[in-house]
Amino acid sequence: MNKRPRRPAQIDPEQVEYLTGEPDPAHSSEIAHASAQALIPTDSRQSIDDDVRARILELIHEEGIDLIAESWVRSPSDTLGGVLWRGYLLKEWIRREPSDVEQRFAAGSAMLAEAGKSAPPWTPDEIKNRWDVVFEGKGSEGFQELLRDSAYFAQFLGDLDPVWIASDNHELATEVTRRNNALHETAKEMSVGSVAFGEGRLD
């Protein structure tokens, strides 16, 4: 299998400070790439320097993941930043709208039970907690499985109702969450991302 050659990301620790202010278009792509790599570093992807990763993780510790996640908003779905953005939206939806998520999950589980099938092997909180670990910089091991399970989770809830966020005024209303069949589309993207990550094609 051919893999892309590794190269240092074109970013230095000082440029990480762009994350705390207005985004600079000249650096936005590099910042999105570096922040994604800081959380999910692997030898088969384009690398970032250790001091850059340390600065980004320090910023996450100080400011939280919300600031870093903003760097991924425009990342394509077939990039590491793009799937991290979708994971962020999914875990924030579970955190901010627990009643909505739990009601959908319970209804979907009941439908499976009526059909003689087993409920999903994890709860919404377990999915959220696994993403929390990723966003602490400790979740590179098992990331492919998390993408796969998140895809199943989004598909499972989408089969009940593919609408994700119903209002443009919702705090999680984005191009990802407000599109037609948003949960199903996100499920497809995360499933593709899981395969691509396993094959060394997601960076």
Summary of the structure (lengths in Angstrom):
residues: 203
radius of gyration: 17.2
end to end distance: 15.9
largest distance: 56.8
contacts: 624
relative contact order: 0.13
helix: 62%
strand: 0%
